[in-house]
Amino acid sequence: MSKILVMSDITKKFPGVTALDNVSFEAYTGEILALCGENGAGKSTLMKILSGSYPHATYTGDIHINGQKRVFNNTAQSESAGIAMIYQEISMHLDASVAENMFMGRWLKKGGFIDYSLMNRNAEKYLKMVKLDVSPSERLRSLSTSQQQLISIARALSKEPQILVLDEPTSPLTVMECENLFSILHQLKEQSICIILISHKLDEVFSNADRITVLRDGKCISSNKTADVDRFRVVSDMVGREITSFYPKEKVVIGDIALEVRNLSVPHPYTARKLIVENVSFSVRKGEILGIAGLVGAGRSETVNAVFGKARKVTGEIFIGGRRVNIKKPFDAISNGLALLTEDRKIDGTIGVLSIKENSTLASLKRFSRAGMLRGRQERIRTMEYFDKVSIKAPSINTKVQLLSGGNQQKVVLAKWLMREPGILILDEPTRGIDVGAKYEIYRIMTELVRNGAAIIMISSELPELLSMSDRIIVLAGGGISGEMPASDCTQEIIMQYATNSQ
């Protein structure tokens, strides 16, 4: 392998924050290099410099590609140097076709006009590379999030890069789609392409990466061959302290039923006379963590959204503390002691342009108001309490949420609901796209809540997390419950059998 990339003494500052502090980084042809670190460590910032998203004048340091010094003032210059970037947040045009998205800004033309036939044929080539069976003329809006992610990968491959950077590429993918993706990455590696993988999932890092480089607080802490380190060493480098357990689960006394759902059915949002959830019944007790597993499209999020009053025309019965309640909208759920941390924090979890303080108190404004006026001092005191409780890393409670890392945004959403002191907390993919340290903090808070008698429902696609943190697990498949068992009697294989209805 030859050295293809050298980034030397990179320093990048934002107002009040040094995102990268004299970082040096290198990568080789034909390798998968994992770039690890907590949210806010500087991983994405370093790669945005490489991709030209942050122009040369905004940072100090040098970039060399194949021994040649390069200066990137925009993404087009980076792409022309053979670098393709796939971001964690999918950014494509939903009302354009698959082929149009793949060749946006690089139209294939004939006689001065866009040649859609040629573009569709070329798109098929790259769709086959990612093993995605969709039509190039399909509108992106009609496809699932995981399919859109695979299309963004196909778009990157269509640029025939020398260096492919993937920022949390598996976050929206199913287990089988993840396996497919890494199969593709290993094929590209055999073609001498350098792959830089940003990931918080240490299982996939240790299974696929040749080397692991760790950033912490904007500095390069370590760079080792994967075979020379274990995950405890990597996590220790990431968080700056020794970690002896990834899952701080404790045995607590399980109490009475806190929430019971009977015969819940949810209509499909786009297809008439079709149910996306059908006759689902389950319960969760005080002090219990109930895990919900299932593949994408199984109805997991739709089930908890319906319980929280986010779905329309829902049928079924909901009981809280043995009392039947009528939940038609989220306000009804909140009033009955429910809280829901949603799957996508940016869509319906936070308001990016507002501060940490304003986001944290959104669900509790009545508690900080008198005669229609906010009591600012009490709002600040309460926000600071939860700012410290969930360990949010930010300059102050007045920092805008959109300036925070993904993990810290997730902590703000959690703080918002904890401030309500809910009896029943629903967590939909609570650790998706966040680092090991932030995950540990969320697990610690979950453990503290159930110790104090709260009931938790957790949806997670990360099966080790689900198995380690749950007391009991139900599995959804095709909109119904296909299995239920104590977590202690369960394995990943059993969950997948129920999830695919192959038990």
Secondary structure as UniProt FT lines:
FT   STRAND          3..14
FT   TURN            15..16
FT   STRAND          17..28
FT   TURN            29..30
FT   STRAND          32..36
FT   TURN            39..40
FT   HELIX           43..50
FT   TURN            51..52
FT   HELIX           56..58
FT   STRAND          59..65
FT   TURN            66..67
FT   STRAND          68..70
FT   HELIX           75..80
FT   TURN            81..82
FT   STRAND          83..86
FT   TURN            94..95
FT   HELIX           98..102
FT   TURN            103..105
FT   STRAND          109..110
FT   TURN            111..112
FT   STRAND          113..114
FT   HELIX           116..129
FT   TURN            130..131
FT   TURN            136..137
FT   HELIX           140..142
FT   HELIX           145..157
FT   TURN            158..159
FT   STRAND          163..167
FT   TURN            169..172
FT   HELIX           175..190
FT   TURN            191..192
FT   STRAND          194..198
FT   HELIX           202..208
FT   STRAND          211..216
FT   TURN            217..218
FT   STRAND          219..225
FT   HELIX           226..228
FT   HELIX           231..239
FT   STRAND          257..267
FT   TURN            272..273
FT   STRAND          275..285
FT   TURN            286..287
FT   STRAND          289..293
FT   TURN            296..297
FT   HELIX           300..307
FT   TURN            308..309
FT   STRAND          315..320
FT   TURN            321..322
FT   STRAND          323..325
FT   HELIX           330..335
FT   TURN            336..337
FT   STRAND          338..341
FT   HELIX           345..348
FT   TURN            352..353
FT   HELIX           356..360
FT   HELIX           362..368
FT   STRAND          369..370
FT   TURN            371..372
FT   STRAND          373..374
FT   HELIX           376..389
FT   TURN            390..391
FT   TURN            397..398
FT   HELIX           401..403
FT   HELIX           406..418
FT   TURN            419..420
FT   STRAND          424..428
FT   TURN            430..433
FT   HELIX           436..451
FT   TURN            452..453
FT   STRAND          455..459
FT   HELIX           463..469
FT   STRAND          472..477
FT   TURN            478..479
FT   STRAND          480..486
FT   HELIX           487..489
FT   HELIX           492..499
FT   TURN            500..501
//
